[in-house]
Amino acid sequence: MKWRLNKIVDGLSRNLVMAGTALGIIYWFIEAAVHTYIFKEGSLGFQILSPTIHEIWMRMIVALILVIFSFYGQIIINQRKRAEAAVIQREKETALILENNPAAIILIDVATRKISYANANAQRMVKAPANKILGNACHKFLCPAAKGRCPVLDRGQSIDISERKLLTWEGEVIPVLKSVARVRYCGREHLLEAFFDIREQRRMRQDIRQAHAEMDQIFQTASVGMRVINHQFTILKVNRAFSELTGIDCENAVGKRCYDVFAGSMCHTDDCPLKTILTGRTKDQFEVNKRKTDGSWLDCILTATPFKDPNGAITGIVESFRDITELKNAQRVLESERDKLHRILFHQLEAVGIVNADFELEYQNEVLKKQTGCVSGCFCHHVFRGINIPCEHCLMRQALSTGKIQRFEFDTPAGKSFEHTYTPFLDEDGQKKALVSRRDITERKASTAAAIRSEHLAAIGELAAGVAHEINNPINGIINYGQLLVNRTTDDDFLNDVSRRIIKESDRIATIVKSLLSFARRDTERKDLVNLNNIIQDALTLTHAQLRKDGIQITLDLDEDLMPFAAKAQELQQVFMNLISNSRYALNEKYKQAHESKRVDISARMATSNGRPVIRACFTDWGMGIRSDLIEKIMRPFYSTKPKGKGTGLGLSISHQIMKNHGGTLRFSSVEGAFTKVIVEIPVHCVN
């Protein structure tokens, strides 16, 4: 019923003019009824339709007054409704502003000091929903101040924007930036308090203070002298290193012109670092001379960089000074020593070069250039080893990584032997490099190997002499007993035949022992008259058992009228044994079983060479042969065509040296896969 009455009232308030008109008509009927039934002045219809003129005017005036008052009331009601609507809209806008405000906003009733409103940010900051916040006293909930000590209401303070503390629902104290204003809310006076959480700002300020302290510490403890200059050439700040470098206290330097403190040759010129930086340069570095307070000059490196304000605008420069007086002195000494080293390396008899970490040969002295035939810029592995990639175990890189000298020896495919020494050092550009010393040790290794071989032969000789002494005594006894048996039996007796065989085999054993003694005896000084055929026979005697085991046949064509000549029989026997051993290896490689071509042909004849008499001995085998491109290499020390472990590469080298010592020659003729012929020529002009 009340809702219907309100709806009717609301409808009438919206159409008050029409309601006034209706009341005027109703008043017309009521007046007619009063005159009819109370004053008895005729019928109701007559009073309604035909009243007197006076009555008509009275009724019209009343109706008009009702309409006029209705119209005026309608105007007042409409104005009030618009005002109420404006107030409601403003309240909505205000609430929207308060809710969307980035600050945490709380409204506190001045009279009751209770919280009337808290926006969403305030609820998040206090960590409680609105129903737990509203109605609480501010001094017990938000503000740590006790009751009666409110800074605004009790002490009359005006809080514009200041740092305060805010209590959360959980009792946590949050630092905030707070502002308070008096406002009217819901017809009552309230305090509008706005809060901003400044914990992050405090952390940022602390970080900034920490950064400033660290930067100042770095600035003050820098090992180089530093100063900050503004665009008016005024010194703003200097560090302790600057004071120590220049002899000027910080207090006496700050505030003065830079050209009056630690002046230099670039001051008052277009090369002034401040001028160059202000014209757009991002960094400048110079080697300058600066005058100290005692009048002495200081060599230093000046580095200038822009000094910018918080907006990024260049307002001056930062100068750093590094004292290079000792460095300059050391540089002069280094240049002198480098010149000395260059002269030493240039005139060094050994091959010397410098290799960098990228395997590039940066420097070569004249000896190394003659050996390698290349210019600087080649790669060491290509120059020294003939390969296109770095060595698998690179001692140069090991020297750079360990900082220790590395030394090793290696053989080249050409049959040469070298010793490399890598000495690491730090070049003037700060790069690690190695000084390589290259020494040709081919002859030294050959001499060493020959000496070792000679020692081995001497040991064998001593062993052979002992063995021969022990063998000769029983062999002589066997021969003597055999001869007794021969003397006491007839020729047709079986025992006589066996005895003669015993004497023959014993003589062969004695001959082998004699040859072994002859080969093992080392007489390096004296040459005796020898017969080449006997030396060949002695060599065959020592190798006969191995040749027979391998099924290798020997064909001999020896001239019986060879001239005797002066020589060392043991050395020539060593040459022939080397040649027979090489022929044996080549035949075994080609023929695994017995074969008619598995043989060695040995011949010896008198001949002439360059108009002089020589003995020419030829050793021909029908084995694997030698490639034509290897003929020139096989007599080099340590070069061998045999697999690793089957040859030392010294046999032919030693044989070549022996023939050279006898004035003779050693020549080879070979066809790969067919034969090898070794020609030995020995002069016989020294018969006397």
Secondary structure, DSSP 4 states (H G I P E B T S, - for coil): -HHHHHHHHHHHHHTHHHHHHHHHHHHHHHHHHIIIIIS--S-HHHHHHS--HHHHHHHHHHHHHHHHHHHHHHHHHHHHHHHHHHHHHHHHHHHHHHHH-SSEEEEEETTT-BEEEE-HHHHHHHTS-HHHHTT-BHHHHT--SPTT--TTTTT----SSEEEEEE-TTS-EEEEEEEEEEEEETTEEEEEEEEEE-HHHHHHHHHHHHHHHHHHHHHHH-SSEEEEEETTSBEEEE-HHHHHHH---HHHHTTSBGGGSS-BTTTTSTT-HHHHHHTT-S-EEEEEEEE-TTS-EEEEEEEEEEEE-TTS-EEEEEEEEEE-HHHHHHHHHHHHHHHHHHHHHHT-SSEEEEEETTSBEEEE-HHHHHHH---TT-BHHHHHH--SS--TT-HHHHHHHH-S-EEEEEE-TTS-EEEEEEEEEE-TTS-EEEEEEEEE-HHHHHHHHHHHHHHHHHHHHHHHHHHHHHHHHHHHHHHHHHHHHHHHS-TT-HHHHHHHHHHHHHHHHHHHHHHHHHHH---SS--EEE-HHHHHHHHHHHHHHHHHHTT-EEEEEE-TTPPPEEE-HHHHHHHHHHHHHHHHHHHHHH-SS--TT-EEEEEEEEEEETTEEEEEEEEEE-SS---GGGTTTTTSTT--SSPTTS--S-HHHHHHHHHHHTT-EEEEEEETTTEEEEEEEEE-TT--
